[in-house]
Amino acid sequence: MSFTTDLVRNVAIAGHGGTGKTTLFERLLFAGGGISKAENSESGKTVSDYTPEEIERKISIHTALASVKWSGKKINLFDTPGSSDFTGNVILAFRASEFVLLAVDGQSGVQIETVKLMRSLERSGKPHGVFITRMDADRAGYERVLEDIKEKFKVNPVPVTLPMGSGAAYKGVIDVLSGKAWFAEGGEGAVEKEGPVPAEFEAALAAAREHLIEAAAEGCDNLMEQYLENGALAPEDVQKGLVQALAGNKFVPAFAGVAPKNSGLVPLLNFIAGAAPSPAAAKDKARDSAGNESEIAIDPAKPLSGLVIRTTYDQFSGKLSWIKIITGKLAADSEMVNASEGKKERVGKLYTCQGKKLEEVRELFAGDVGVITKAATLKTNDTVSAGDTGLAFLPLKLPYPVHSIAVNAASKKDDDKLGEFLVRAAEEDKTFRYLFNAETKETVISGMGELHINIILDKIKQNQKVEVETRVPRVAYRETITKKAAAEYTHKKQTGGHGQYGKVMLEIAPKARGEGYKFENKIFGGAVPKNYIPGVEKGINEGMAHGTMAQYPVVDVEVAIVDGKYHPVDSSELSFKLASRNAFREAMRQASPTLLEPVMNLTVFVEDKYLGDVMSDLSSKRGKILGQDSDGGISEIRAEVPQAELLRYSIDLRSITSGTGSFGVAFSHYAPISGRIAEDVIKAAEAFKVQEEDE
């Protein structure tokens, strides 16, 4: 059965690890009739945690997609991982959804990943709500957690459901919108039962309803005028206002429940079906061939377009391409264009997901998400369309990897097998990167943390039967100069017949950091003919490829050829290339060269109690603290730290913060180093060169 755009709802469930997201996802599928029996995470049989690595570790690693049919709507649910190591999966789910539901533990309240996710949602303006889980736990507190959210994010969550008690006294929830109570029945397969609101909760319901009506009035000016004049709104106006207010991200709805008891789920599904934003109210962003960005409304009336949000490989179905349809509709047994590759792609069968289970459909309308199998040219971030529109949807905005290791197969015969696996892993997970660094002669893999990388390595060992050796990767240092210098060099060689002759005089000068390389031809009077100048540039480039201190590439230098001499018979482009390479190196030795190291922008999120230890550790790592904000017990530290000091930072931070801290990095700039640090880098480079020669 196909659902038109107005009948689709896309909801991502996210939150800190251990807040019960997968259980909530599983129980919503059960409550909505998507599955006949709900499993718990420990069983290894849940709809969303179905890969071997998830079953073994009992955590979510990948985003899973499933749907339920509720009140005539198709609700697509995305279950996302809670660990920052798998943040790429959260980002793809956010991109595909028009509403995000953050799971927040009823005991612990707001935790570090909650902070990061909420700040991201606030920056993007994505409509979102919160579901307070585990209301039957000791010390659970709905009002306390809402105050925690209010304090940390300066938002005022509006209760849509109210818990009837907490801890052992928990009975169920009250649906503020309908004024009905839903009682938890308690059994594994028991569903919550509707009933009248107990008298003890009537006052709380009345107060919550006032807040909900106020939120609805914020939806549009006309409703606000009615509310101010009459002090109330008709039920249909409340519903209309909530839809508009939530689509405009003007309020944060709050829900409560106990998912393992199937409690709080029916009112949540009712709200999603009735008030969560329709894809028709949303837009996506695209860029034209000139680089201009524009917003594209999700519209079924326009020709087909969509974005590939994920690529996976299944042992039975082969390559799976997840596509969010932005405009038009995608039909089975049709043809489309992979606009990113400029190639036609045949669509055979079309599917939706129930976890790992694929369910065949005939068509998908704008706003929906589906799967194509065995699409040869499609990869994550590709734009698909009915024809060549010149537009490409913006790619997923993924973070910079924070943890890298150098790898090689223990046995040379496994090198190709290892390489093939890493290429496929990088295609499936865009936060995982694999490259051969020609500069350091290493194969380096990078990910979002030690756990992320270890899971990749375990899959290589278990699935590919390849033993992998690992080590800390070498840092890509650079060299530059600090003053002007000049040098000349004559390349002269006589071997019988035509010889080789070329003489050049070069002047070099430093440029500002990050300005790169500039070449200038200052020859006058034909001392060096123009047809030899390309050879001069090639020689300079070769000289810059390996500096004079530690053989690292040279950057931020201006080079000019000011004089030279040629021979009418023996000169050639090769002669001037060799002369220029040696002249550059000689000039560099005289220009007070210095080493440069990469410096990273580091953002660390930690609980306040670890703030002093983290700051002290960063100082010991030659870090420069740029700023620090603390709100509600969680601190955000911004610093600049040399990359060499961060190669094992995911391990260090986990040790300092008992596994609760998280961080992000991005390249900032290169900065000079000297003294003992520079000496150690030069020694290490010399040792590496000797090792290469021995091999």
N, C-alpha and C positions, 0 to 999 in steps of 0.2 A: 504494500500500500504506500502511495506517495503522499507527501504532505506539502502543501503550498507554503510560501514564505511566511504568511501571516499565522500559520499554525505550527511553526517551528520555534522552539526555545532552546538555546544553547547555554548550559550552565557548567562552569568549572568549579570543582571542589578542591580547595587548597588549604594550606595551613602548616604549622610547625609539625615536625615528625612526632608521632605518638598521640595525636589529638583525636584519632578515630575516624579519619577521612575515608579509609577503605571500608570500614564497617558501615559508615553512613551511606556510602555509595551502594554497597551490597543491599542494605536494608531498604533503601529507596527503590531499588530494582524489584525487591520482593513486594513492597507495599504497592508499587505501581503495576504489578502483574508481569513484570519483565522476566522474572524467574520464579520457579515454583517452590524453591527452598533456598534460604539464606545460609551461607557458610560463614564461619569465623576465620580470621586471619591465620590462626594457628593451624588450621586444617590443611592449608595449602590448596584449597579448592575454590577460592573466591573468584568471581568473574574477572576482577581487574588484576590481581597478582597471580599471573599464570605462567610466567617464564621460570625456568629452572633456578635462576639466580634469585628471583623474588621468593620462590617457595622455600629455598634453602635458608635465606637470610630473614624471611618473614618481615620484609619491608617492601614498600612500593619503590620501584626503580624507573619504570616507564609509565607514561600516561596511557590510560585505558579509556575506551569509549564504549558506552552502551546507552540504550534509550528505553523510555517507558511511554506508553500512551495514556494520557490523563486529561479528562474533560475535553476530549476532541483534539488535544494538542500532542505533538511529538516532542518530548523533552529529551534532548541529547545531554548526557551527563559525562563529564570528563573527570576521572579520578587521577590526581597528580601526586608525585612524590613529595615528601616533607623535608628531605635532606637537601641542603644547598648544593650537594654534589650533583644533583640531577635537575638543576634549575631550568635547563633547556626544555625539559618536558613540561614544566609549569608555563613557560613562556609560550609554547605552541598552543597549549590549552587556552590561555588567556586570549591569544590572537583569534582563536576559532569561536570564542564565546562572547555573548553580549551581557552576561551577568556572572559574577564570581561570588561564590559562597565560601567564606573563610571559616574553617572549623577552629574553635578556640576552646581549650580545656576548661571545664567548670571549676577545677581546683587550681590549676597553675595560672590561668589567665593568659595575658599576652606574653608570648615568648619571642625569641630573637627572629625566627623566620616569619612570624606573624608581623613583626615590625617592618621587615623588609618588603613583604608582600603588600601590606597596607599602604606603605609609602609609595610603592610602585603604582598601585591602583589610584591613589590620590593624584599622582603626577599625570597619569594618563587620562583621568576622568572616566575610567571604566566603572559602570554601576556595580555595586557590590553590597553584600550583606554579611552578617555573622551568624553562625550557629553554635550555641554554647552546648558542648557535649558533656556527657557523664554527669548529668544533674543528680544521679542517684549515689554519687560517690561522697565519702566523708569530706567535710569542709568545702563542698561545692557551693558556690554562691553566685546566683544569676546577677543580682544587682551589683555585687562587688566587681564582677568581671566587666559589666557594662561601664562602671565607673573607671575601671582600669583602661578600657578602650577610649573612653572620653578624655581621660587625662593624657594618654600617650599620643593620641592623634587629633585632638581638638575637634572631634566630631561627636555628635550626640545620637547614639544608636536609638532607634525607635522600635520598641517591642511590638512584634506582630504576633508572637506567641509568648505566653507567660507560664512558667513552671508552677505546678501546684505542689509546693514543698520542695525539699532537697534532701539528699542523703537517704537514709532509711525511710524518711517520711514522704518521699517522692511518690506522687499519684499519677501524674500525667501533665498535660499542658492545656492552656486555654487559648483558643483562637480568638484574638482580639477583634478581628474583622467581622467574624460571624457571631461572636458572643457565645460560642459553644465550647464545652469542655470535651477533651479527648483523654480517656482514662487508659493507662497502661495495664494490659492484662497479665504481663509478666512472663508467659511461656515463650519458648523459642519460636514457635510458629504462630503464636497468637497475635492478632492485629488489635490496634487500639480501638476502643469503643466510644462512640459519641454519647454525651449525656449533658444534663444541666450543670451550670456552674455552681459549685458549693458556695453557700452564703459567705463563708469566711474570705472568699476571694473576690467578692462583688465590688468592693471598693477599689481594689487594685485594678480590676478590669475597667472600671469607669475612668480611672485616671489614665490608663494606657490608651483607652479609646480616644480620649481627648487629644493625646499626643499624636495618635495616628491620623486623626482628622486634620490636625494642624499640618502634618506632613503632606497630606493630600491637598490641602489648600495652597501649599507652596508650588503645586504642580502647574498652575496657570493663574494669571492675574484675575480672570473672571471669578474663579472659585475663591480666591482670597477675598475679593470684594463681598461675595455672598457670605463667606464665613464671618467677616468682620461685621456685616450688617445683621445677620441672623444668629450668629453664635453657634451655628450647626450647618451640616451639609447632608443632603439626601444620600442614601446608600449608593445609588448609581453614580452620584457625583464624587463620593469618596473613592469608589473604584476607579473612575476616570482620572481623578487627581493623582492617585497613587501610581498609576501607569505612567503618566506624564512626568511626575516628580522623580520616579526611579530612572526612567530613560534619560533624564537630564542630570542624573547623579546628584540630586538635591537632598537625599536623605539615605541613611544606612539602616535597612530593616534588620531587626534582631530576632532570632528564633532560639528555642531551647528544646532539649529532648534527651532521650537515652536510646541511642540507635539499637543496641543489642536487645532491648525490650520492645523494639518497633514503636517507640513512643516519640511523638512530635513530628512524624513523617507525613501524615495525611494533611495537616494544615500547611506544612511546607510545600507539598506538591500542589495544593490548592492555590497558594500564593504565586508559585512559579508559573502555573498555567494561566492564572488570571491577571497577574501584575508584572511579572518579569518582562524585560524589554524584548520586543519582537526584533528579529534581524532587519525587518523593514524600517526600523527606526535608527539603524546603525549605518556607519560608513566605514570604508577601508581606504587606505592611501596607496596611490600609484605614482609612478614617475614616467614622464614621456622621454622620447629619445634625446631631447635637449637638456634633460636633467630637471625639468620643472615638476614639482609635486602638486598633486591635486587630490581631492577627496572623491571617492566613488561610492555612490549610494548603493546599498544592497537592494537590487531591483530585478524582479523576475521578468519584467517586460522588455528588458534590453537583451542584446545578443549574449551568448555564453561567455563568461570569464570566471576564473577561479585561481586559487593559490594552492600549491602543493605544500602542506604544512608538516608532513612527516613521511619518511621512507623507512620501511622495515622489510625484513626477509623472513618468510615462513617456509618451513621444510616441505610443506605440502602444496601451498599456493604460490610459492616463489616470491617475487618482488611485489610488495604492496605499497601503493601510493595513496596517502590520505589527501583528499582535496576539499577545501572549503569553497563552496560555490558562492561567488560574489554577485554576479548578474546572470540572468537567463536561467536556463536549466540544462542539465547534462543527462543525456539519454543513453541507455545501453545500445550496443550495436550501432554506434555512430562514429563520426570522425571529428577531431578537433585539432588545433594547432598548439604545439608547445612553443609559445611565443619567445621564451628565453633561449631556445635553441634554433628557432626558425624552421622547425620540422613538423610534419603532420604526424599525428598519433591516433591509431585506431583504438577505440574503446570497445571492448567485447562485453563481458558481463560487468555489472555494477553492483556494489554491495554497501550495506551498512554493517556496523559492528555490534556484537554483544560480547565484549571482551575479545577473546581469541576466535570466537565463532563468527563467521561471515554469513550474512543473510542477504540473499539476492533481491534487488529492486529493479524496476524498469527505468526510473528516472529520479533525479534529485533536483529540487528547485533552489533558487537563490537563498542563501542563508543556511542551507543544510550542509552536512559533512558526510562524505562517503569515501569508498575505497575502490580503486582500480587495480587490477592485478596484471602483472607482467608487462607494464608499460616501459618499453626499452629506453626511451629518451628522458623520462621524467625523473627529476630529483627534487629534494627539498628546496623550497624557495622559488621553484619555477612557476611562471605564469602560464596558464592555459586559456585559450580563447577560441571563438568560432572562426576568427580570421586574424590577419595581421593588423592590430589596432595601434601599434606603436607605443602601447602602455605596458608597464611592468609593475606589478604590485610590490611594494617595499618588502624586502626580506625580513624574516624574523630578526628582531634586535637581540642578539645573543651576547652574553658576557665574555670577557677575555678569560681564557683558561688560567687557573691559578697554581696548578701543580704539574710539573713536567719531569719526565725521566728519560734517559737514553736507554735504548733497548737493542738487542741483537739476538738472533737465534743461536743457541748453544752449539748447534751443528750447522755448518755452512749449507748443507743440502736442504735445510728448512727455510733458508732466507726467502725464497720466492713464496712459499706457503705463508710465512709470517706477513710478508708485504701484502699479499692478496687479502688476508683477513683484516689487516689494519685499514686498508682502503675501504673495505665494505663497512667496517665499524664506524669510520669517519663519515660515511654516507648516511648511515642510520642515525647517528648522533652528532649533530652539528656543534655541540660543545666539546666534542672530542676531536683533537687534531693530530695528524700524523704527517711528518715531513722528514726528508733527508736534508740535514744542514751541511751543504757542501763546504762551508767555511770551517766547521768543527769536525767534519767527517763522521757525523753521528746521525743515527735514526732516532728522532725525538718524538715521543708521544706526550700529549698534554691534555689535561682534563680539569674538572672543577674541584678536585680534591683527591686525597689518597684513596678513599673508598671507591670513587669513580674509576680510577686507574687500576686498582686491584681487581675489580670485577672484570675489566677488559682482559687483564693478564690471566685471570682464572679461566675465562672462556677460551683463551688461546690454548692453555694447557689441557683443559678437559675436552674441548670440542675438536681442536686441531692436532692434539697430541704433540705439541711443539714446546720444548723447554726454552725459556727465554731468560737471558742474562740482563740485569738492569744495573744502572749506576746513575749518579747525579750528573746531569748534562753540563757540558762546558758552556760558559757564558760568552756571548758574542761581543767581545770588546772592540773598540775602534781606536785609531791613532789619528792625531792631527798635529798641527804646528802652532807655535805661539809667536813667531816673529817672521819678518821677511828674510829671504835669502836668495842667492843666485848661484848657479853652477853651470859649467860647460862640460861637454863630453864629446870626444871624437871616436866614432866607431870606424876602425880601419882594418881591413883584412884582405890579404892577397893570397889567392889559392891557385893561381894559374888562370889565364884567360881573364874574364871580367872579375874585378875585385869587388869589395864592398867599402863604401865610403859615405860617411854622413857626420856632420858636426853641427851641434846645436848649443845655444846658450838659453837657459830657462831662468825666469824669475818667478818665485812663488811667494804667496802672502796668505795669512790666515783670514778666514771668513767667519762671520758670526755663527754661533752654534745652531745647527739645523739648516743652514743655508746651502749646504751641499758643495758641488764642484762647478767651477767656471773656467773655461779655456778662452784665451785671447791670442790672436795672431798679430804681433806687432812688427813683423818683418817689413822692411822697406827696401826698395831697390833690387829685389829679386835674389837676396842672399840665399834664400831657400825657396825654390819654385813652389807654386801653389799645389802642384800635383803630389808633392811630398808631405804636405801639411796633414792629410789624413793619417799617414804613418806616424807623424809626431804625436797626434792625439792618441792613437792606439798605444804607443809606447808609454805615454803618461798614464793611461788607464791601467796598463799592466803594472806600472810602478806603484800605483795607488792600491792595487789589489792586495799587496803584501807590504806593510810598513817596515820601517827600519828598527823598531824597538822589539816587537814580539810577533811580527808577521801578520798583524791584524789589518783589515782594510783601512785606508786613509779617507777621512771625510773633511768637509768644510775647508777647502783650500782653493785658492785662485792661482792659476798657472798661466804664464804668458811666454811665448817664444819671442825673444828679442833680437837674436842674431844667429848666424849659422854659416855653413859653407857646404857646397856640393861639388861633385866631380861630374863632368859631362858624360863620362862613360861608366864609372864604377858606382855612382849613386843609384839608390833605389828606395822604394817605400820601406822595405825591410830594414835597410841600413839606418834610415832616420827613426824607425820604430825602436831599434836597439839602442841608438844613441840617446833618444829621448827618455827611454826607461831608465838608463843609468844616470843621466843628468838629473832626472827628478829625484832619484834616491840620494844622490850626492847633495842636492839642494836641501832635501828634507833633513839630512843629518846636521846641516848647519842652521836649521830653522828652529832649534830647541823643540824637538817633538815631545809630545806628551800622550799618555794613554787616556782613553775615555771609557767609562763604564755606563751601561744602561741603568737608568733610574726609573722606578715604577711609582705610579700613583696608587696608594694602598688605602682602602677603606675597611675598617674593622668594626664589627658589631659585637659588643660584649656586655654582660651584666656588670653593673656598677662595681660590684664587689671585686671584680677582676681588673678594674681599670688601671690601678697603680702598677700591677705586675705586667700588664700588657705594655703600658707606656715605658716602663723601665726596660723591658725586653727590646722594644723598638729603638730606644736610645743606644742599647748595646749593639744593635745592628746598623749603626750609623744612620738611623732614620731621623728625618726632620719633621716634627709634628706641625701640621698646617692648621689644625683646628679640631675641636672636640665639642660635641653636643651630648647632653644627657637629659633624658626625659622619661619619667616613670620607671626608673631603675635600669634602663638600657642605654648604653653609651655608643655613640658613633665617633670613631677616631679617623681623621684624615691625615695622611702622612706621605712623604716622599722617602723611599727606601731603595738602596741599590739592589738590583736584581740578584746579584750574587748572594745577598743575605736572605733572600726569600725562597731559595730553591727547596727548602724543607719547611716552609712556614706553616703549611697546613698541619704538619705533625707537631710543630712547636706550639701553635695556638691551641690545638686540641689538648695538649698536655697542660698548658697554663690554665685553661678555662674548663677543665674536666669535660671537654667535648661539646661545650655549649656555644662557643664563639664561632663566628663565621667572618669571611672577608672576601673582598673583590680586588682585582688589580687591573691596571691598564698602563701601557707604556707612556712615560712622560717625556724624558729627554736623555741625552748623554751628558755626563759631567766628568771633568778631569779628575784623575787620581794620581797620587805621587807617593814618595816615601816607601815604607815597608809594604804597603798594599800593592803598589806598582811593581816592586821587586818580586813579590810572590807571583804576580800574574806573569811576569817575564820568565821566571824560572819554570813555571808550569807550562808555558808555551814552548820553551826549549826542550823540556822533558817530553812533551807530546811530539815534537818534531823528531827527536831521537827514536821514539817508539815507532813512528811512521816509517822511518828509514829501516828499522830492524825488521818490520813486517814486510 
